Amino acid sequence: MGDLPAVGEGKRGEDGHLGYLLRQAAHAHRQRVEQRLGDLGLTLPQFSVLTMLAAYPGHSSADLARLALVTPQTMSVIVANLLKAGLIVRTPHRVHGRIQSIALTDAGEATLGDAKQRVYALEAEMLRDLAPEAQAAIRQWLTRITQPEAA
């Protein structure tokens, strides 16, 4: 038995399977984001939820789970923690009484503003060596592979 390859080597590098490399990159991205957001008390999934709420306010927990790519059970935990932190508020839906609409509080908007600065700076660092055309191609490719007809 030999030593396991370091990140970027062997099957963990350019010779690796695409699915593994995507997962490895997502894991590294999550670690870096959570390191940057640690003193704000936010995880990457919480940041994603706050970002989606800012873009699409007033949606339910079920809607947010779909947007943030987490299970409804996980979203329940995220919402509970964001409520406890005072970053979001729930109100009854104006048409469907049992559904709770979720929105950012002023504190949530302020925290999200701080978090976005940090995350966007990290993303800029990740992309700094790529020409704008290459960045656009990567975004297009990542978007395209998520489409059902790409499968």
N, C-alpha and C positions, 0 to 999 in steps of 0.2 A: 504494500500500500504506500502510495506516494503522498506527498503533501498536497493539500487542497490548493487550487489556484487562487491568487489574490483577485480582487475585483479588477476587471479590465484585462485579465489574462485567460488564456485557454477558452473554455466554453463560457466563461464569465466575461469575455471580451468580444472582439469583432467576429470570432468564430462561433459565438453562442447562438442558440436558437432565439428567434425574434421574441417570442412570448416571454422567455426567461429574461431577456434583456429589458423588455418593457417593465416587467415586474421589479427587476433590480433597480431600474431608474426611478420608478414610482416610490420604492422603499427609501432610496437615498434622498429623494425630494422631500418625502414626509419627514424624515429625520431632520433635515436641514431647516425646513419650515418650522417644525415644532421647537427646534433650538432657538430660532429667532423670535418665536412668539411666547416662549416659556415664561418670561416675566410679566406678560399680559394675562397669563393664566388660560391661554387658548391652545387647543389642539388643532390640527389641520382640519378634521371634520367639523369642528365648531366654527372655524374660520370660513369654511365652505358654506355652512348654513347661514352665517351672518351675511356673507357675500350674496348668496341667492336671495335672502330676504330683502336686502337693499335693492337688488335688481327686480325682484318680483314680490313686492310686499303683500301681506294679507293672506298668504296661502296657509293651508293646513299642514299638520305634521306629516300626513301621508304624502302630500305634494312635495314637501321638502325632502322626504326620504328618497323619492324618485330623482329629484334634482341633485341631491348630494351623493347619490349612489351608495346609500346605506339601507339596511333593513328597517322596517317600521319599529322594531324593538330597539335597535340602536338609536334611531331618531328620538324615541321616547326618553332615553337616557340623556342625549345631547340637549333636548329641549328642557328637561328638568334642570340640568346643570346651568344652562344659559338663563333660565328663569331665576334660579337661586342667585346667580351673579348679577341679576338686575339688568341684563343686556337685551332681553326681549320681554314682551308682554303678550298674553293671550286674551282675546275677546271673542264672545260668541259671534259666529258668522251671521251676517245680516239677513240671509235667506234660510240657511239650514242651521237651526238652533243647536243641534248636537255637535256640529263641527266648530272647532275653535280656530279662528284666524290668528296668525302670529305676526308680530311686527317688532321692529327694532325700537328700543327706548333711546333717549338722548345719550345715555351712557353707552349703549350698544353701538350707536353711530360713531361716537368718539373713539371707542375701542377699535371698531372696524377701520376707521381712518388710520389709526396708528399701525394696525396690523397690515393693512394694504401697503403702506409705505415700506415696511420691512420685507414683505413677500415680493413686492414688485422690484425692490432692489436686489433681492436674491435671484429673481428670474432674469433681471438684466445682467447680473454676473454670469449666470449660466449661458446666456446667449451672446456674450460680448465678443466672442471670436467668430461669430457667424454673420455673414452679410445679410442685409434685410431680405433679399430674395430667398436665401436659404431658410431664414426664420419663417417666412411666409409659407414656403414649401412644407416645412415640418408641421406647422399649424394645419395646413390643408390636409396633409396626409393623416395626422392624428384624428382630425374631424372625419375624414372620409372612411377610415377603418371602423368607425363606430356606427356607421350607417348599415341598416339591415341588408341592403343589396350588396354590400362589400363582403358579406359572409359566404 
